């Protein structure tokens, strides 16, 4: 069923957005900084993908779940959304874990004093 993978990626991105909005993890904390980080991250991984394709490391496998739209040779449209999800998930996780680590460090510092 063409487009099923893209649909799954979009559902996952909506889920990440809901979590971000609820807990103010990334875009809802600092939208301009989040946009810059996301653009840089996605661009980095797209360059990585293009280099991997050029070296013959990456290629498109079975395409029955893909839309068939290519951004570049052997780089499907779904790759862009996957990279967006990868970066968004990583930054949401960072936004969630950072306060927990900071709290633990503060407790440890108080215990030493």
C-alpha positions as CSV (number, residue, x, y, z in Angstrom):
1,X,0.0,0.0,0.0
2,X,1.9,3.1,-1.2
3,X,2.2,5.9,1.2
4,X,1.7,3.8,4.4
5,X,5.2,4.5,5.6
6,X,4.8,8.2,5.1
7,X,1.5,8.1,7.0
8,X,3.2,6.3,9.9
9,X,5.9,9.0,10.0
10,X,3.3,11.8,9.9
11,X,1.4,10.2,12.8
12,X,4.6,9.9,14.8
13,X,5.5,13.5,14.1
14,X,2.0,14.6,15.3
15,X,2.7,12.5,18.5
16,X,6.1,14.2,19.0
17,X,4.4,17.6,18.5
18,X,1.7,16.8,21.1
19,X,4.4,15.7,23.6
20,X,6.4,18.8,22.9
21,X,3.4,21.1,23.3
22,X,2.3,19.4,26.5
23,X,5.7,19.4,28.3
24,X,7.3,22.4,26.5
25,X,10.3,20.3,25.5
26,X,11.7,21.8,22.3
27,X,9.7,24.1,19.9
28,X,7.3,25.2,22.7
29,X,10.3,26.2,24.8
30,X,12.4,28.2,22.2
31,X,10.8,28.1,18.7
32,X,13.6,29.9,16.8
33,X,16.4,28.0,18.4
34,X,14.4,24.7,17.8
35,X,13.8,25.6,14.2
36,X,17.5,26.3,13.6
37,X,18.6,23.1,15.3
38,X,16.1,21.1,13.3
39,X,17.2,22.6,10.0
40,X,20.8,22.0,10.7
41,X,20.2,18.4,11.9
42,X,18.0,17.4,8.9
43,X,20.5,19.1,6.5
44,X,23.4,17.2,8.0
45,X,21.7,13.9,7.7
46,X,20.5,14.6,4.1
47,X,24.1,15.3,3.2
48,X,25.0,12.1,5.0
49,X,22.4,10.2,2.9
50,X,23.5,11.7,-0.4
51,X,27.1,10.8,0.4
52,X,26.0,7.3,1.4
53,X,24.1,6.9,-1.9
54,X,27.1,8.2,-3.9
55,X,29.4,5.7,-2.2
56,X,26.9,2.8,-2.9
57,X,26.2,2.3,0.8
58,X,22.5,3.4,0.8
59,X,19.9,2.4,-1.7
60,X,16.1,2.1,-1.9
61,X,14.9,-1.4,-1.1
62,X,11.4,-2.7,-1.7
63,X,9.1,0.2,-2.4
64,X,5.6,-1.2,-1.8
65,X,5.1,1.1,1.3
66,X,6.8,4.2,-0.3
67,X,5.1,6.9,-2.3
68,X,7.7,6.6,-5.1
69,X,8.6,10.3,-4.9
70,X,12.4,10.8,-4.9
71,X,14.2,13.9,-3.6
72,X,17.4,12.7,-5.2
73,X,18.5,9.4,-6.7
74,X,17.8,6.7,-4.1
75,X,16.6,9.3,-1.5
76,X,12.8,8.9,-1.2
77,X,10.5,11.6,0.1
78,X,9.9,9.6,3.3
79,X,13.6,10.0,4.2
80,X,13.1,13.7,4.8
81,X,10.2,13.0,7.2
82,X,12.1,10.2,8.9
83,X,15.1,12.6,9.5
84,X,12.7,15.2,10.8
85,X,11.2,12.6,13.2
86,X,14.7,11.5,14.2
87,X,15.8,15.0,15.0
88,X,12.5,16.0,16.7
89,X,12.5,12.8,18.9
90,X,16.1,13.4,19.9
91,X,15.5,17.0,20.9
92,X,12.3,16.1,22.8
93,X,14.2,13.4,24.6
94,X,17.0,15.9,25.4
95,X,14.4,18.5,26.6
96,X,12.9,15.8,28.9
97,X,16.1,14.4,30.3
98,X,18.0,17.7,30.9
99,X,15.9,18.9,33.8
100,X,16.0,15.4,35.4
101,X,19.8,15.4,35.3
102,X,20.1,19.0,36.5
103,X,17.8,18.1,39.5
104,X,20.0,15.1,40.3
105,X,23.2,17.2,40.1
106,X,21.7,19.8,42.5
107,X,20.7,17.1,45.0
108,X,24.2,15.6,44.8
109,X,25.7,19.1,45.4
110,X,23.5,19.7,48.4
111,X,24.5,16.3,49.8
112,X,28.2,17.3,49.6
113,X,27.7,20.6,51.3
